[in-house]
Amino acid sequence: MKTLRIIAGLGLTMLALAGCGGRQPLKPVEGQRLPAVPVGAATAPTSTQLLTPSIQARPERNVELLTQSRERTDDEFDLPPEAQPN
């Protein structure tokens, strides 16, 4: 019975916290300027553009699975360590 109350309390707390997020567009704080215009750009980026990750930041993943095993080829650079002179 006590466990059920704890779970219900945690659930209600999580539900209350889920409603705290704001859905309004971002605005600069009064008295502060927006970021400088990047070199070569005609206009300054918007807040949405600044928050959207680039292709380099989030590359697409290759999910191709290896369906058949293949034997490794010889690696000419896989050499044993050389003995160090004393």
N, CA, C and O atoms as a Tinker XYZ file with bonds, in Angstrom:
   344  protein
     1  N      0.820000   -1.187000    0.000000    73     2
     2  CA     0.000000    0.000000    0.000000    64     1     3
     3  C      0.871000    1.261000    0.000000    63     2     4     5
     4  O      0.573000    2.235000   -0.692000    81     3
     5  N      1.945000    1.225000    0.783000    73     3     6
     6  CA     2.836000    2.379000    0.858000    64     5     7
     7  C      3.558000    2.579000   -0.478000    63     6     8     9
     8  O      3.768000    3.711000   -0.914000    81     7
     9  N      3.936000    1.473000   -1.120000    73     7    10
    10  CA     4.617000    1.551000   -2.412000    64     9    11
    11  C      3.702000    2.163000   -3.463000    63    10    12    13
    12  O      4.151000    2.945000   -4.301000    81    11
    13  N      2.433000    1.814000   -3.423000    73    11    14
    14  CA     1.459000    2.355000   -4.365000    64    13    15
    15  C      1.329000    3.864000   -4.202000    63    14    16    17
    16  O      1.215000    4.584000   -5.194000    81    15
    17  N      1.345000    4.348000   -2.969000    73    15    18
    18  CA     1.267000    5.793000   -2.729000    64    17    19
    19  C      2.511000    6.511000   -3.249000    63    18    20    21
    20  O      2.424000    7.603000   -3.809000    81    19
    21  N      3.656000    5.885000   -3.056000    73    19    22
    22  CA     4.907000    6.491000   -3.535000    64    21    23
    23  C      4.895000    6.570000   -5.050000    63    22    24    25
    24  O      5.261000    7.597000   -5.622000    81    23
    25  N      4.478000    5.498000   -5.704000    73    23    26
    26  CA     4.434000    5.486000   -7.170000    64    25    27
    27  C      3.434000    6.515000   -7.680000    63    26    28    29
    28  O      3.717000    7.216000   -8.651000    81    27
    29  N      2.272000    6.617000   -7.043000    73    27    30
    30  CA     1.264000    7.601000   -7.445000    64    29    31
    31  C      1.786000    9.018000   -7.241000    63    30    32    33
    32  O      1.561000    9.888000   -8.082000    81    31
    33  N      2.481000    9.255000   -6.131000    73    31    34
    34  CA     3.046000   10.579000   -5.865000    64    33    35
    35  C      4.108000   10.952000   -6.886000    63    34    36    37
    36  O      4.144000   12.088000   -7.359000    81    35
    37  N      4.975000   10.001000   -7.231000    73    35    38
    38  CA     5.991000   10.265000   -8.243000    64    37    39
    39  C      5.356000   10.531000   -9.601000    63    38    40    41
    40  O      5.812000   11.399000  -10.346000    81    39
    41  N      4.309000    9.789000   -9.920000    73    39    42
    42  CA     3.615000    9.985000  -11.189000    64    41    43
    43  C      2.992000   11.367000  -11.281000    63    42    44    45
    44  O      3.098000   12.031000  -12.312000    81    43
    45  N      2.338000   11.808000  -10.200000    73    43    46
    46  CA     1.744000   13.141000  -10.193000    64    45    47
    47  C      2.807000   14.231000  -10.263000    63    46    48    49
    48  O      2.604000   15.252000  -10.921000    81    47
    49  N      3.930000   14.027000   -9.595000    73    47    50
    50  CA     5.028000   14.993000   -9.645000    64    49    51
    51  C      5.585000   15.099000  -11.053000    63    50    52    53
    52  O      5.829000   16.200000  -11.546000    81    51
    53  N      5.789000   13.958000  -11.705000    73    51    54
    54  CA     6.307000   13.967000  -13.072000    64    53    55
    55  C      5.320000   14.635000  -14.025000    63    54    56    57
    56  O      5.731000   15.359000  -14.932000    81    55
    57  N      4.029000   14.400000  -13.830000    73    55    58
    58  CA     3.005000   15.020000  -14.663000    64    57    59
    59  C      3.004000   16.531000  -14.475000    63    58    60    61
    60  O      2.865000   17.276000  -15.445000    81    59
    61  N      3.157000   16.988000  -13.240000    73    59    62
    62  CA     3.190000   18.429000  -12.965000    64    61    63
    63  C      4.428000   19.068000  -13.583000    63    62    64    65
    64  O      4.346000   20.167000  -14.132000    81    63
    65  N      5.564000   18.399000  -13.503000    73    63    66
    66  CA     6.791000   18.947000  -14.078000    64    65    67
    67  C      6.764000   18.950000  -15.596000    63    66    68    69
    68  O      7.412000   19.791000  -16.218000    81    67
    69  N      6.030000   18.031000  -16.206000    73    67    70
    70  CA     5.955000   17.972000  -17.666000    64    69    71
    71  C      5.253000   19.198000  -18.230000    63    70    72    73
    72  O      5.502000   19.570000  -19.377000    81    71
    73  N      4.398000   19.822000  -17.469000    73    71    74
    74  CA     3.689000   21.004000  -17.928000    64    73    75
    75  C      4.473000   22.293000  -17.754000    63    74    76    77
    76  O      3.964000   23.361000  -18.091000    81    75
    77  N      5.687000   22.229000  -17.242000    73    75    78
    78  CA     6.463000   23.436000  -16.970000    64    77    79
    79  C      7.188000   23.985000  -18.202000    63    78    80    81
    80  O      7.603000   25.144000  -18.196000    81    79
    81  N      7.345000   23.196000  -19.238000    73    79    82
    82  CA     8.117000   23.629000  -20.403000    64    81    83
    83  C      7.401000   24.726000  -21.170000    63    82    84    85
    84  O      6.188000   24.664000  -21.365000    81    83
    85  N      8.148000   25.725000  -21.604000    73    83    86
    86  CA     7.569000   26.818000  -22.370000    64    85    87
    87  C      7.601000   26.514000  -23.862000    63    86    88    89
    88  O      8.514000   25.849000  -24.351000    81    87
    89  N      6.598000   27.006000  -24.577000    73    87    90
    90  CA     6.512000   26.798000  -26.017000    64    89    91
    91  C      6.516000   28.131000  -26.755000    63    90    92    93
    92  O      5.988000   28.225000  -27.863000    81    91
    93  N      7.099000   29.150000  -26.161000    73    91    94
    94  CA     7.132000   30.461000  -26.775000    64    93    95
    95  C      8.447000   30.631000  -27.522000    63    94    96    97
    96  O      9.453000   30.031000  -27.143000    81    95
    97  N      8.454000   31.447000  -28.584000    73    95    98
    98  CA     9.708000   31.678000  -29.304000    64    97    99
    99  C     10.728000   32.385000  -28.411000    63    98   100   101
   100  O     10.361000   33.179000  -27.546000    81    99
   101  N     11.994000   32.093000  -28.625000    73    99   102
   102  CA    13.053000   32.697000  -27.819000    64   101   103
   103  C     13.248000   34.162000  -28.201000    63   102   104   105
   104  O     13.149000   34.524000  -29.373000    81   103
   105  N     13.520000   34.985000  -27.222000    73   103   106
   106  CA    13.775000   36.401000  -27.442000    64   105   107
   107  C     15.033000   36.763000  -26.669000    63   106   108   109
   108  O     15.297000   36.187000  -25.614000    81   107
   109  N     15.815000   37.712000  -27.182000    73   107   110
   110  CA    17.007000   38.116000  -26.434000    64   109   111
   111  C     16.612000   38.867000  -25.165000    63   110   112   113
   112  O     15.565000   39.513000  -25.117000    81   111
   113  N     17.446000   38.779000  -24.155000    73   111   114
   114  CA    17.218000   39.487000  -22.899000    64   113   115
   115  C     17.357000   40.984000  -23.173000    63   114   116   117
   116  O     18.208000   41.404000  -23.958000    81   115
   117  N     16.523000   41.775000  -22.525000    73   115   118
   118  CA    16.580000   43.223000  -22.739000    64   117   119
   119  C     17.968000   43.746000  -22.394000    63   118   120   121
   120  O     18.549000   43.389000  -21.369000    81   119
   121  N     18.483000   44.594000  -23.265000    73   119   122
   122  CA    19.798000   45.181000  -23.044000    64   121   123
   123  C     20.935000   44.370000  -23.653000    63   122   124   125
   124  O     22.077000   44.830000  -23.663000    81   123
   125  N     20.649000   43.184000  -24.158000    73   123   126
   126  CA    21.691000   42.372000  -24.792000    64   125   127
   127  C     21.418000   42.286000  -26.286000    63   126   128   129
   128  O     20.270000   42.295000  -26.731000    81   127
   129  N     22.506000   42.203000  -27.050000    73   127   130
   130  CA    22.385000   42.121000  -28.500000    64   129   131
   131  C     22.353000   40.666000  -28.945000    63   130   132   133
   132  O     22.757000   39.763000  -28.212000    81   131
   133  N     21.866000   40.462000  -30.154000    73   131   134
   134  CA    21.889000   39.140000  -30.758000    64   133   135
   135  C     23.322000   38.794000  -31.154000    63   134   136   137
   136  O     24.161000   39.692000  -31.233000    81   135
   137  N     23.629000   37.522000  -31.405000    73   135   138
   138  CA    24.975000   37.157000  -31.847000    64   137   139
   139  C     25.341000   37.889000  -33.145000    63   138   140   141
   140  O     24.469000   38.260000  -33.930000    81   139
   141  N     26.618000   38.083000  -33.348000    73   139   142
   142  CA    27.097000   38.777000  -34.542000    64   141   143
   143  C     26.784000   37.965000  -35.791000    63   142   144   145
   144  O     26.643000   36.743000  -35.737000    81   143
   145  N     26.678000   38.663000  -36.910000    73   143   146
   146  CA    26.420000   37.997000  -38.185000    64   145   147
   147  C     27.687000   37.256000  -38.595000    63   146   148   149
   148  O     28.763000   37.853000  -38.616000    81   147
   149  N     27.584000   35.957000  -38.924000    73   147   150
   150  CA    28.773000   35.206000  -39.344000    64   149   151
   151  C     29.377000   35.778000  -40.620000    63   150   152   153
   152  O     28.679000   36.373000  -41.441000    81   151
   153  N     30.672000   35.589000  -40.772000    73   151   154
   154  CA    31.371000   36.078000  -41.956000    64   153   155
   155  C     30.809000   35.377000  -43.184000    63   154   156   157
   156  O     30.694000   34.152000  -43.211000    81   155
   157  N     30.462000   36.155000  -44.196000    73   155   158
   158  CA    29.947000   35.602000  -45.439000    64   157   159
   159  C     28.442000   35.424000  -45.458000    63   158   160   161
   160  O     27.885000   35.094000  -46.505000    81   159
   161  N     27.758000   35.632000  -44.331000    73   159   162
   162  CA    26.303000   35.491000  -44.292000    64   161   163
   163  C     25.658000   36.851000  -44.523000    63   162   164   165
   164  O     26.187000   37.879000  -44.100000    81   163
   165  N     24.514000   36.849000  -45.195000    73   163   166
   166  CA    23.822000   38.099000  -45.489000    64   165   167
   167  C     23.064000   38.613000  -44.264000    63   166   168   169
   168  O     23.000000   39.820000  -44.034000    81   167
   169  N     22.489000   37.697000  -43.477000    73   167   170
   170  CA    21.720000   38.095000  -42.300000    64   169   171
   171  C     22.156000   37.253000  -41.103000    63   170   172   173
   172  O     22.816000   36.223000  -41.243000    81   171
   173  N     21.766000   37.727000  -39.929000    73   171   174
   174  CA    22.069000   36.969000  -38.707000    64   173   175
   175  C     21.130000   35.774000  -38.621000    63   174   176   177
   176  O     19.969000   35.878000  -39.018000    81   175
   177  N     21.611000   34.629000  -38.107000    73   175   178
   178  CA    20.739000   33.460000  -37.984000    64   177   179
   179  C     19.665000   33.680000  -36.916000    63   178   180   181
   180  O     19.887000   34.384000  -35.931000    81   179
   181  N     18.508000   33.071000  -37.125000    73   179   182
   182  CA    17.416000   33.167000  -36.151000    64   181   183
   183  C     17.677000   32.190000  -35.014000    63   182   184   185
   184  O     18.587000   31.365000  -35.086000    81   183
   185  N     16.868000   32.293000  -33.964000    73   183   186
   186  CA    17.042000   31.389000  -32.827000    64   185   187
   187  C     16.773000   29.942000  -33.237000    63   186   188   189
   188  O     17.428000   29.030000  -32.732000    81   187
   189  N     15.828000   29.719000  -34.135000    73   187   190
   190  CA    15.537000   28.362000  -34.606000    64   189   191
   191  C     16.725000   27.797000  -35.373000    63   190   192   193
   192  O     17.078000   26.630000  -35.203000    81   191
   193  N     17.339000   28.618000  -36.213000    73   191   194
   194  CA    18.509000   28.155000  -36.967000    64   193   195
   195  C     19.685000   27.860000  -36.039000    63   194   196   197
   196  O     20.438000   26.914000  -36.269000    81   195
   197  N     19.841000   28.671000  -34.991000    73   195   198
   198  CA    20.941000   28.435000  -34.051000    64   197   199
   199  C     20.736000   27.159000  -33.245000    63   198   200   201
   200  O     21.709000   26.507000  -32.865000    81   199
   201  N     19.481000   26.791000  -32.977000    73   199   202
   202  CA    19.205000   25.608000  -32.171000    64   201   203
   203  C     19.111000   24.326000  -32.987000    63   202   204   205
   204  O     19.107000   23.237000  -32.412000    81   203
   205  N     19.034000   24.427000  -34.318000    73   203   206
   206  CA    18.951000   23.243000  -35.164000    64   205   207
   207  C     20.364000   22.723000  -35.424000    63   206   208   209
   208  O     21.198000   23.459000  -35.953000    81   207
   209  N     20.653000   21.459000  -35.061000    73   207   210
   210  CA    22.009000   20.938000  -35.284000    64   209   211
   211  C     22.303000   20.760000  -36.767000    63   210   212   213
   212  O     21.411000   20.446000  -37.556000    81   211
   213  N     23.552000   20.963000  -37.134000    73   211   214
   214  CA    23.948000   20.822000  -38.531000    64   213   215
   215  C     24.074000   19.352000  -38.897000    63   214   216   217
   216  O     23.991000   18.475000  -38.037000    81   215
   217  N     24.274000   19.096000  -40.177000    73   215   218
   218  CA    24.452000   17.726000  -40.654000    64   217   219
   219  C     25.705000   17.115000  -40.022000    63   218   220   221
   220  O     25.723000   15.929000  -39.693000    81   219
   221  N     26.748000   17.929000  -39.854000    73   219   222
   222  CA    27.975000   17.413000  -39.252000    64   221   223
   223  C     27.775000   17.075000  -37.783000    63   222   224   225
   224  O     28.398000   16.142000  -37.277000    81   223
   225  N     26.925000   17.812000  -37.094000    73   223   226
   226  CA    26.684000   17.548000  -35.683000    64   225   227
   227  C     25.843000   16.292000  -35.484000    63   226   228   229
   228  O     26.011000   15.588000  -34.488000    81   227
   229  N     24.941000   16.004000  -36.418000    73   227   230
   230  CA    24.061000   14.833000  -36.312000    64   229   231
   231  C     24.075000   14.081000  -37.639000    63   230   232   233
   232  O     23.110000   14.154000  -38.400000    81   231
   233  N     25.144000   13.367000  -37.923000    73   231   234
   234  CA    25.204000   12.653000  -39.206000    64   233   235
   235  C     24.235000   11.486000  -39.229000    63   234   236   237
   236  O     23.837000   10.959000  -38.190000    81   235
   237  N     23.867000   11.098000  -40.436000    73   235   238
   238  CA    23.011000    9.926000  -40.581000    64   237   239
   239  C     23.841000    8.683000  -40.268000    63   238   240   241
   240  O     25.037000    8.628000  -40.554000    81   239
   241  N     23.202000    7.721000  -39.696000    73   239   242
   242  CA    23.889000    6.488000  -39.326000    64   241   243
   243  C     23.727000    5.437000  -40.410000    63   242   244   245
   244  O     22.676000    5.335000  -41.043000    81   243
   245  N     24.766000    4.665000  -40.613000    73   243   246
   246  CA    24.706000    3.571000  -41.550000    64   245   247
   247  C     24.296000    2.336000  -40.758000    63   246   248   249
   248  O     25.055000    1.853000  -39.918000    81   247
   249  N     23.116000    1.835000  -41.019000    73   247   250
   250  CA    22.599000    0.709000  -40.251000    64   249   251
   251  C     22.683000   -0.599000  -41.035000    63   250   252   253
   252  O     22.013000   -1.576000  -40.701000    81   251
   253  N     23.503000   -0.608000  -42.071000    73   251   254
   254  CA    23.652000   -1.822000  -42.861000    64   253   255
   255  C     24.335000   -2.897000  -42.009000    63   254   256   257
   256  O     25.430000   -2.686000  -41.490000    81   255
   257  N     23.693000   -4.021000  -41.877000    73   255   258
   258  CA    24.234000   -5.098000  -41.073000    64   257   259
   259  C     25.113000   -5.996000  -41.933000    63   258   260   261
   260  O     24.855000   -6.192000  -43.121000    81   259
   261  N     26.129000   -6.523000  -41.326000    73   259   262
   262  CA    27.003000   -7.453000  -42.009000    64   261   263
   263  C     26.278000   -8.796000  -42.073000    63   262   264   265
   264  O     26.004000   -9.409000  -41.041000    81   263
   265  N     25.972000   -9.243000  -43.277000    73   263   266
   266  CA    25.192000  -10.478000  -43.421000    64   265   267
   267  C     26.084000  -11.699000  -43.579000    63   266   268   269
   268  O     25.660000  -12.814000  -43.274000    81   267
   269  N     27.300000  -11.510000  -44.047000    73   267   270
   270  CA    28.225000  -12.631000  -44.194000    64   269   271
   271  C     29.573000  -12.223000  -43.610000    63   270   272   273
   272  O     30.024000  -11.090000  -43.778000    81   271
   273  N     30.203000  -13.169000  -42.922000    73   271   274
   274  CA    31.515000  -12.840000  -42.378000    64   273   275
   275  C     32.554000  -12.941000  -43.494000    63   274   276   277
   276  O     32.448000  -13.761000  -44.406000    81   275
   277  N     33.536000  -12.097000  -43.387000    73   275   278
   278  CA    34.612000  -12.077000  -44.389000    64   277   279
   279  C     35.944000  -12.220000  -43.668000    63   278   280   281
   280  O     36.122000  -11.704000  -42.565000    81   279
   281  N     36.855000  -12.907000  -44.286000    73   279   282
   282  CA    38.173000  -13.058000  -43.687000    64   281   283
   283  C     38.966000  -11.780000  -43.895000    63   282   284   285
   284  O     38.932000  -11.179000  -44.969000    81   283
   285  N     39.675000  -11.375000  -42.864000    73   283   286
   286  CA    40.465000  -10.154000  -42.965000    64   285   287
   287  C     41.628000  -10.333000  -43.917000    63   286   288   289
   288  O     42.222000  -11.407000  -44.012000    81   287
   289  N     41.940000   -9.254000  -44.620000    73   287   290
   290  CA    43.109000   -9.278000  -45.491000    64   289   291
   291  C     44.335000   -8.913000  -44.658000    63   290   292   293
   292  O     44.210000   -8.349000  -43.571000    81   291
   293  N     45.498000   -9.234000  -45.166000    73   291   294
   294  CA    46.732000   -8.921000  -44.455000    64   293   295
   295  C     46.927000   -7.405000  -44.382000    63   294   296   297
   296  O     46.670000   -6.682000  -45.344000    81   295
   297  N     47.385000   -6.947000  -43.224000    73   295   298
   298  CA    47.662000   -5.534000  -43.025000    64   297   299
   299  C     49.175000   -5.372000  -43.027000    63   298   300   301
   300  O     49.862000   -5.863000  -42.132000    81   299
   301  N     49.686000   -4.679000  -44.039000    73   299   302
   302  CA    51.142000   -4.530000  -44.148000    64   301   303
   303  C     51.721000   -3.626000  -43.071000    63   302   304   305
   304  O     52.934000   -3.618000  -42.862000    81   303
   305  N     50.886000   -2.874000  -42.391000    73   303   306
   306  CA    51.375000   -1.985000  -41.342000    64   305   307
   307  C     51.244000   -2.598000  -39.947000    63   306   308   309
   308  O     51.632000   -1.964000  -38.965000    81   307
   309  N     50.720000   -3.786000  -39.840000    73   307   310
   310  CA    50.583000   -4.467000  -38.562000    64   309   311
   311  C     51.892000   -5.196000  -38.262000    63   310   312   313
   312  O     52.010000   -6.398000  -38.499000    81   311
   313  N     52.863000   -4.467000  -37.745000    73   311   314
   314  CA    54.190000   -5.003000  -37.505000    64   313   315
   315  C     54.409000   -5.203000  -36.013000    63   314   316   317
   316  O     53.817000   -4.491000  -35.201000    81   315
   317  N     55.252000   -6.164000  -35.641000    73   315   318
   318  CA    55.564000   -6.341000  -34.224000    64   317   319
   319  C     56.382000   -5.157000  -33.711000    63   318   320   321
   320  O     57.064000   -4.503000  -34.501000    81   319
   321  N     56.334000   -4.868000  -32.429000    73   319   322
   322  CA    57.107000   -3.745000  -31.888000    64   321   323
   323  C     58.606000   -4.018000  -32.001000    63   322   324   325
   324  O     59.059000   -5.156000  -31.878000    81   323
   325  N     59.357000   -2.952000  -32.237000    73   323   326
   326  CA    60.818000   -3.095000  -32.334000    64   325   327
   327  C     61.415000   -3.081000  -30.942000    63   326   328   329
   328  O     60.890000   -2.433000  -30.036000    81   327
   329  N     62.515000   -3.798000  -30.777000    73   327   330
   330  CA    63.207000   -3.813000  -29.491000    64   329   331
   331  C     63.914000   -2.491000  -29.281000    63   330   332   333
   332  O     64.567000   -1.986000  -30.194000    81   331
   333  N     63.792000   -1.926000  -28.092000    73   331   334
   334  CA    64.432000   -0.667000  -27.763000    64   333   335
   335  C     65.862000   -0.906000  -27.262000    63   334   336   337
   336  O     66.077000   -1.779000  -26.420000    81   335
   337  N     66.838000   -0.146000  -27.765000    73   335   338
   338  CA    68.217000   -0.312000  -27.264000    64   337   339
   339  C     68.314000    0.185000  -25.827000    63   338   340   341
   340  O     67.648000    1.147000  -25.445000    81   339
   341  N     69.144000   -0.476000  -25.042000    73   339   342
   342  CA    69.312000   -0.084000  -23.629000    64   341   343
   343  C     70.278000    1.022000  -23.490000    63   342   344
   344  O     70.540000    1.477000  -22.376000    81   343
